[in-house]
Structure formats: C-alpha cells, structure tokens
Amino acid sequence: MIQRLRKGEHGQALVEMALVLPLFFLLLFGVIEMGRVGYAYITVSNAARAGGRTATIGGTDADINNSVQYAATSLDSASLTIAITPTQSQRKSGQQVTVKVNYPVQLIIPIISNVIPNPVVVSSSIIMRLE
C-alpha cells in the first residue's frame, strides 16, 4: 500500500520547482536592477557634491560641468543633465549655489521594466554657500 502511494509522488519536486523558480528569478533580477539604480544614485550624488565644491571656490560653469562629469566617469556623460543656479554672472560671495544632476538609468531586464517605469531617473542636488 505504501509503495503504491510513493509511486505517485515522482513529479512533485519538478512541479514545485516550476512554481517557485519564476518567482526566484524575478526577485533575483529585481535585486540586480535595484543595485544598478542605487549605484547610479550614489555616483550622481557624489558628482553633484563635486560640482558644488567647485562652485564654492569660484569655479566657472564650465569648471563645474567638468568636475561633475569627471566625478561621474562610470556613467554616460551624454545622458547627464546638469543645472547650476544662479548662473556664473549672478553669483556673489556669501550667496548659495545649487548644483542639480539628473541621470536616466535604462533598465535591462524586460520583466522589471514592465513593473517600474523605464528609464528610472535618479537625481541629486546640493546647495553650498560661495566663499
């Protein structure tokens, strides 16, 4: 009797794996994509900080753009959007300057891009006082 019941359970592990494996891969690929987005956010944040520091020591708008792009060398510099306010001609000592950096992260896993809007735009801004 027991032998007869055991013979009917040969495909159980295969069915369980077929049910769990897609969820496991979805979770795995989601972690990978969020890791890419997190890396881009940290890089953009550091780049904005580098641009803000250049602005505080009297750098021109071109110097600020160069320092932001140099700090974000691992990202596509053509996709970086850099906004500096106030402009170079309007800056005075003791005034605050804002450097805002945006970067769109293209998701590469199709299933994840159906759930989350693609591209994910990461942005960071920093406000520093001019010396």
Residue pairs with C-beta under 8 A, 6 or more apart in sequence:
26 111
26 112
29 109
29 111
29 112
30 109
30 112
32 109
33 107
33 108
33 109
33 112
33 116
36 105
36 107
36 108
37 105
37 120
37 122
40 75
40 103
40 105
40 122
41 122
41 124
43 71
43 72
43 74
43 75
43 103
44 72
44 75
44 80
44 101
44 102
44 103
44 122
44 123
44 124
45 124
46 71
46 72
47 68
47 69
47 71
47 72
47 75
47 80
47 101
47 124
48 68
48 99
48 100
48 101
48 124
48 125
48 126
49 71
49 126
50 67
50 68
50 70
50 71
51 64
51 65
51 67
51 68
51 71
51 82
51 84
51 99
51 101
51 126
52 97
52 99
52 126
52 127
52 128
53 67
53 128
54 63
54 64
54 67
55 64
55 84
55 91
55 97
55 99
55 128
55 130
56 97
56 128
56 129
56 130
56 131
57 131
58 130
58 131
59 67
60 88
61 84
61 87
61 88
64 82
64 84
64 99
65 82
65 84
68 80
68 82
68 99
68 101
69 77
69 80
72 80
72 101
72 103
75 103
79 103
79 104
80 101
80 102
80 103
81 101
81 102
81 103
82 99
82 100
82 101
83 98
83 99
83 100
83 101
83 102
84 97
84 98
84 99
84 100
85 97
85 98
85 100
86 95
86 97
91 97
91 130
92 130
93 130
93 131
94 129
94 130
95 129
95 130
96 127
96 128
96 129
96 130
97 127
97 128
97 129
97 130
98 125
98 126
98 127
99 125
99 126
99 128
100 123
100 124
100 125
101 123
101 124
101 125
102 121
102 122
102 123
103 121
103 122
103 123
104 119
104 120
104 121
104 122
105 119
105 120
105 121
105 122
106 118
106 119
107 113
107 116
107 118
107 119
107 120
